[in-house]
Amino acid sequence: MLTRLSIRNIVLIEALDLDFAGGLGVLTGETGAGKSILLDALGLVIGNRADSGLVRAGEPKASVTASFEFSALPPAVHAVLEDAEIDVEPGEPLILKRQLKADGGSKAFLNDQPVSVALLREIAPALVEIHGQHDDRGLVNPRGHRELLDRFAGGDVAGVEAAWKDWRKAQDTLDEARARVAKAAEDQDLLVAHLAELDGLAPEEGEEEQLAHARADMQKGEKLSEDLSALQHLWEGSDSALASMRGAARRLDRIAGEHELLAEALAALDRAVIEASEAEEKLERAAEALAFDPAELDRIETRLFDLRAAARKHGCQVDDLPGRMAQMREDLAAIEGGEEQVAGLERAAGKAALAYHQAASALHDLRRAAAKRLDVAVASELAPLKLDAARFQTSVAKLPEERWGPQGMDAVEFLISTNPGADFAPLAKIASGGELSRFILALKVALAEEGGASTVIFDEIDRGVGGAVASAIGDRLARLASDGQLLAVTHSPQVAARGRRHYMIAKSSEGTVTRTSVTLLGDGDRKEEIARMLSGAEVTDEARAQADRLLEGV
């Protein structure tokens, strides 16, 4: 709840520090004393649009600070702060601050940390509800009606949301599979043609490197062919050097035993023959490796060209062609088995859709039943608030399927009819300012057990009524405030008498300077203020006596 409001240099308020407590607090004062300034200041700190005209004349800037304390931080506030990575320790107050410059611009802070005004605006609904003559938020805004009805009904909205997410996930998976199969089917003829082309080519991994080496060797052989031919002539035939060496070795072998030098010569000659034989073998192998065959070179170059052209066509390396072929086979198999896969996903999506429809339909029925109970509860509050001819209706209408969502299949809106026989219409469109506030009060009473903002403010809800109606309003405000905090700006002594704490707003002038002040009244001053509200400018003894009776009756 709101525990402290500090205002500096806002319009007629120079400096003001107000402490608040639980229960019903009432704010009174003469017309023009500045009650609206307090609400404007509080509006600033919960994210309302900054208007530099609010800065007190002659001052460079203004500020408003509001402190809220909770036994546990509201879940909606906790979620927003967690997303913004702002830590608030358990039991620590939530301190909102807004600074406004006279030349325009503003800054926002939360527990001394700079934050965006949007963040203040996002957490505001869980902190403060302000209902006034021109209320365009809170209970008047249809966007919140479904959530209020759900809290009243106690429906399983979380279960519906989970079923919705399961359905959307299943449907998205199905849509993706259908798109893949459709795309593959469009490409099927092209895939078949490409695969047939590659099958005919039959590329092998590593083949490009082998062919490139073979081509390079053949190109070298073409350059070395004359030298290789001459060398082969030297080493081949009966009159070659090697043949002569072998013949000499055979002749020397017959006489080597006659002298040791002949044996040594034979050994040396044998070694030379072995070395020469190895050289001959290597020359033969080199000749084979470097053999230049124009037809084979042409075949190798044609094969390389075909492989590389195919690689360019499919946007890959030559060594990747076998893998690309495998992928094409998989794609074709997917087309053939795609219908079966899609059929399975259609069954899963249908099952998820049915689960959502059942959960949302159950929630719809629960909402319809709760709407009737809420209509009865609100209707019982209208007559005491001088709205005898008015009727209240909670509209629960099924939306077309394309508008179903995680909160179900319903549009919920609170409607009223203020005259017999008149059609029902939205709250904000048909009710006058005073009627609207009283309708909101009736709704708040009917929904009292369902929670809401920690602090609720009614601005002149009793405008234009008095007597028994004002007493009924005061009674209901007090009931609403019994387990929370409610502040009421009022002109009614019957409402003021029900307050647990009474603040008087006054305006004073010193020369050309006008100031607004707020005072927490004690018992005696409070009786005097209520007597003033009863009698007007001159407070009479009769008014004081009536004020005593009002205060004693609460």
N, C-alpha and C positions, 0 to 999 in steps of 0.2 A: 504494500500500500504506500501511498504518498505520505512521507513523514515530514518533509521540509521543502519550502519553496522560497528561494532567495531571488529578489528582483533588484536590478540596478539600472536606473536611468531609462525606464520604459515609460514614455509619455509623461503622465503626471506623477509617477512614482519615482522618487529620488533613490531611496534605499528602503527595502522592505524584506524582513525575514519572518516567515510564518511557519509555525510548527503545527502539524496535523496528527490526529490520532484516528483510531478505528471508530466505527459507528457513524451516526448521522451528524455531519457538521453543516451549519447553516450560515450563509453570508447575507447580511441585510445592509440597507443604507438607502438614503434618499436617491431619487432618480438623478442620474448625472454624476453620482459620487465616484464612479470609476469601477463598478463591478465588472464591466466587460473587459477592462484593462487586464484584470487578473487572468481571465480566460484567454485573452490574446497572448499574454506572457506564457501561460502554460502551453498554449498551442505551439508557440515557437519552439519550446524545448522538446516537443514530441514530433517535430519535423514539418510543421506548417510553413508555408511560404514566408520568407523574410521580407519585411517591408521596412525600408529605412525610415519611413515616417513614424515608426514606433519609438525611435531614439529620442530621448528627452531633448528639448530645444537647448542648444548651446553646448551639448555634450558630444564628444567624438565617437563614443560607442556605448552600447548597452549590453547587458547580459542577464540571462535567466538560468538558474540552477535548480534542479528538482532532484530530491533524494527519495528513493523507493527502497523499502525493506520487505523481505520475504522470509518465511520459514524455509521455503524451497523455491528456487528460481522457476518461474513458469516455463514449461517445456518449450513453448514457441520461442520465448526469449533465449533460452539455453541453446536451441538449435541455431538461431541466427548468430549468436556470439561465437559458437563453436566454429561455424563456417568462416567467420571473420577472424578466427584465431585470437579471440579476446577471452582471457581467463578471469573468472569471477569466483573467488573462494566462497565455499558455503558459509552463509551468515553475513557475508560482506554486502553492504548496501550497494545499490545501483545508482550512480550519480550521473545524471544527464546535464550537460551544459551547452548553451548556445550563446555565442557572441555575435553581435550585430553592429556593423559600422554605419555611421551617419552618412558616409559617402557611398554606401552600397557594399554588398558582400557580407558573408557570415561564415563562422566556423562552428563546428560541432565537436563535442568531446564526450566520452563515456569513461568514467573513472579515470579522468585525466589523460586518457589516450585519444588522440585525434581520430575521428570517425567521419563518415559521410552522413549528410543529412538524410540520405535514403535509408541508412541503417536505423536512424532514430525513427523514421517513418514506418519501418518494417516491424519494429518491436512495439510501437505505440499501442496497437489494438489490445495487446495483452496487459498493458499498464493502465491506460486511461480511456474511458468512454465519455465523451462530452455530448449531451443531448440538449439541444436548444431550439430556439424559434426557427432556425434555418438549417436544421440538421440534415446533412447529406451523406452521412456515413453511418456506421454502427447498424442498428436495427433497421434503418430506412433503406440501406443498400441491399438489394436482392442477392448480391454475391455471397453474403453471409447467412442467408436464410436457411439454406440446405444444411449447413453445419449446425446451426442452432436447433433445427428440427431433429437432426441425428442425435445430438446430445440429449434432447428431450426423449427421443424414442429408445435410445440405448442400442441402436443397431450395430451390426458387425461391419462397419465401413472398412476396417483394415482387411477383413476377409475378402470383401468385394475388390478392393484395390489389388490384393495379391492375385486373385483370379483374373483380373484385368491384365496384369503384367504377364501372367502365364499365357493368356490368350494372345496378346500382342507378340510375345516372343515366338510362339508357335506359328502365328500368321506370318511374321517376318521371315522365319526360316523357310516356310512354304513358298513365299513370294520369291525369295532368293533362288530356291531350287527350280522353280518354274522358269525364272529368267535364265538360269544357266542352261536348262534343257532347251528352251526356245532358241537361245543363242547358238547352242551346239547344233540344233537341228537346222538352223539357217546355214551353218557352215559345213553340214554333213557332206554334200557333194564335193566341196572343195577339199575337205579332209581326205575323202576317198581318193581323189585325184592325186593329191600330194603324197599320200602314203604309197600309192601304186608307183609313182615316180621314184620315190626313195627306195622302195622294195626292189625295183629294177636296177637301181644304182648300187644297192647293197653296200653302203659304206661301213667300214670297220674302224674301230678306235685305234689310233696310232698309224693308220694307213698313210695319211698325208706325209708324215715324217719319213716313212720308209720309201715312198715314191720320190720324194724330194732328194733323198740321198742317192737313190739309184740313178735319177736323172743327172745329178751333179757328177757322179762317177762316169757315166757314159759321155758327158760333155768333156771331161778330162781325157777320156780314152781317145776321143776324136782328135784332140790336140796332140796326143802322144803316140798316135798310131804308127808313124814312120819310124820313130826311135824303137818302139817295141818290136816292130817287124825286123829291124836290123839286129837287135839283140837276140831275137829268137833264131835268126840265121846263124849267128855266131855260136850258139849253144846247141843247135840241132844238127844232125847228120853225122856221117862216118868220119868226116874230115874236120869236125869241130874241135875246139880246144879241149873240151871235156873228154871227148872220145880219145884224143891223143894222150891225155893224162892217164886215162884208165888203161890204155894199151901199154904205156910206159910202166905203170904200176904192175901189170901182169908180168912183163918181161923182167922187171927188177925183182919180183918176188921169187923168180927161179934161181937167181944168183945171190940173193941177199945173205945166204948163210955162209958165203965164202969170205966175207970180211965184215967186221963190225960197222965200218963206215957205210957199207952198202945197206946194212939193216937199218941204220939211222936214216939213210936217205929214203928207204922204203916207208918208214914210219912218217917222215915229213910229207912224202908224196901222198900217202893214204889220207893224211889230215887235209891236204889241199883238195883231194878228190871229194872228201866229205863236205868241205866248205863250199866247193864249187857245185856239188849236187844240191845243197841247200839253196844256194843262190838260184840254181836252175828251177827248183820247185817254186820259189817265191816269184820268179819271173813269170812262170806259167800261171800261177794264181793271180798275179797282178794283171796279166794279159786277159784272163777270163773275166776278172772284176771290171776291167776297163775296156772290155770288148765293145766296140762301137757298132750297134745294129740300128740303122736308121728306122726300121719298122718298129723295133721295140721302144726306141726313144719317142717316136711319134705316139705309140700306145700309152706310154707313161705320161707324156705331156697332156694328151687328151683326157686321161683319167683324172689328173690333177685339176684340169680346167673344169671338168664336170662336177667334181667334188666341191671345189671352191665356189662355183656358181650356185650350187644347191645351198651351200652354207649362207651365202649372201641373200639368197631368196628367202630363207627362213630366219635370217637375222641371228645367226649363231656361228660358232667356230666349227670347222670340219669335224673335229673330234666329238662335237656335241650332237651330230646328226643321228647317231644310233639312239641317243636318249630322246631326241625330238620325235623319232619314229615311235618309240615306246609310249610317249605322251599322246601322240595321235591315236594309237590303238586304244589307250585308256579313254580318250574323249569319245571315240566311236562306241566303245563298250558302254560309256555313260549314257549315250543317246539311246542305245538299245535297252538299257536298264533304267533309264530316267523315268519313264512312265510309272514303273513299279515304285521307285523311290518317292515320286510326287504323290502317288496314291497313298503311301504310308504316312507322309506328312499331312496330307489332306485329312486323313482319319484323326491324327493327333490334334490338328488345329480345330477340327469339328468338336472333338471331345473337350478341348479347352474352352471353346466358345459356349458349349452347352453348360459347362461348370460356371462360367461367368454369368450366363443368362439366368441360371437357377439362383445364384447368390444375389444378383442384382434384382431379380423378381421378388425374392424373399424380402430384400431391403425395401423395395417399392411397397409391398403389402404392409410392412411394418411402419413405413412412413405414412401411409394412408390412414392407418389406425391411430398413429400418434397425432396426426394432423387433426383428427376429429376430437381427440382428448384436449389438444391445445386450444382448439376453437372454443370448446366448452369452458376451459379454464379462463381464457381471455374474456369471453362473454360475461362471466360472472363478475368481472372487475369493471365492466363498462358503465353500468348503471350508477354505482356510487361516484363515478368520476364525471357525472352529468353527460354521459354519452349514451343515453337510453335508447335513442333511435338508431344507433350505429350497430353495424354487424361486422364481425371479423371472420375471415376465412383463410385457411392455409391451403394454397393451391399446390397440388402434387401432380404434375403432368409428365407423362412419358415422352421422352425425346425421340426423334428419329434415330435409327441405328448409327448413322454417321456421326452423331453427336454424343453417343455413349462414351463414358470415360471411367477413370479409376474410382470416382465417387458414385457410380451407378448410372442409371438410365433416366433419371428424373430431373426436371426443373422445379425448384421449390420457390414460392414467393408468397409473402404475406400481403393479403388484400383486405380492403375495407369498403364498406358502404355506409355513408353517414346519414342517409335519408331513406325512409321506407320506399321500397320499389326501385331504388336506384341501383345501377349495376355496380359490381365490385370493381375496384381499380387499385393500383399500387398506392401504398401509404403516402408517399411524398406528393403524389399528383392530386389527391382528393382532399387531404386534411389541411385545415388552417394551422397556423403556428401553435396555438394553444391546444387544439385538438390533437395535433401530431404528438406533442409532448405527452399528453395524457394517454394516447394509444401506446406510446413507447413504454410509459410507466406500467400500463396494464400488462403488456408483453413481458416486461422485466419481472413483474410479480409472478406471472405464470411460469416463467423460465428460471425462477430464483434458484432452484436447486441445481441448475445446469452449468453454473460458473459463468465466466466472462472475464472482463478486465478486472484488475485488482482494485481500481478506483473508478467510481462512476460519478459523473457530475451532471446535474440537471440545472439548466439555466432558465429561470423564470417559468417553470412548468405550470405554475399556478396563475399565470397572467389571465386576467379577465374572469376569474372565478372567486368565490368567497364562501363563507358560511360552511355548510355541511360538506360541500365539494372540496373546499380547501382542507377541511379536517380529514376527509377521506384520503386526500393526496398526502397529507402529513403522516397519517397512519401507515400508508403503504410505503412511503419513503423510509420510515423508521423500521418497518419489518424487513425491507430489503437490506438495510444497513446493519441489521442485528449480527450478522456473521461476516461483515466486511467493512468497507469504507464507502460512504456516499456523501457527497457534498452538494448542497442545494443553494443556488442563488434565488432568493425568494422575496416577494413583496407581501406575503401572506403571514399574519401573526399566528394563525393556526399551524402553519408549517414550521415557522420559526420556533414555536414553543416545543416542538417535538425534537429539536436538535440536542445532541449530547454536548456539543461545543458550539458556541455562538460567536461569530466574527462580525464586527460592525465596520463597514467601509465608509469613510468620511472624506470630504474634500474641504481644504482650507486655503485661504489666500493671505499672503503677506506682501503687500504692495502689488507688484506686477507678477509675483511668483505664486503659482497655484500648485498645491501638492495633494496627493491622495495618500491616505494612511489606512491601515487595517488594525483593529484592536480586538483582542480576545476578551470578551466580556465576562465579568464575574456575575454572581446571582443578582445583585442589586442593579447593576447597569443593564443587565439583560432584561429585567422586568421593565425598566424605564424605556428601553428600545422597543419592546413589544407594545408598550402603552403608546409610544409615538406612532407605531405602525397602525394602531387601532384608531387614534384620534386625529392624527395629522400634525400640523405645526404646533398647536397648543396641547400639551399633555394634561389631561384632566384627571381628577381623583377617580372618577368613574372608569376611565381607561386603565388606570393602574389596578383598580380592583378586578377588572375583566382580565388584565394580564395575569394577575395572581391566579384567577380561576383556570386560565389556560395552562399555566405552568403546573398547577396542582393536579390537573386532569391527566397529565401524561404519565 
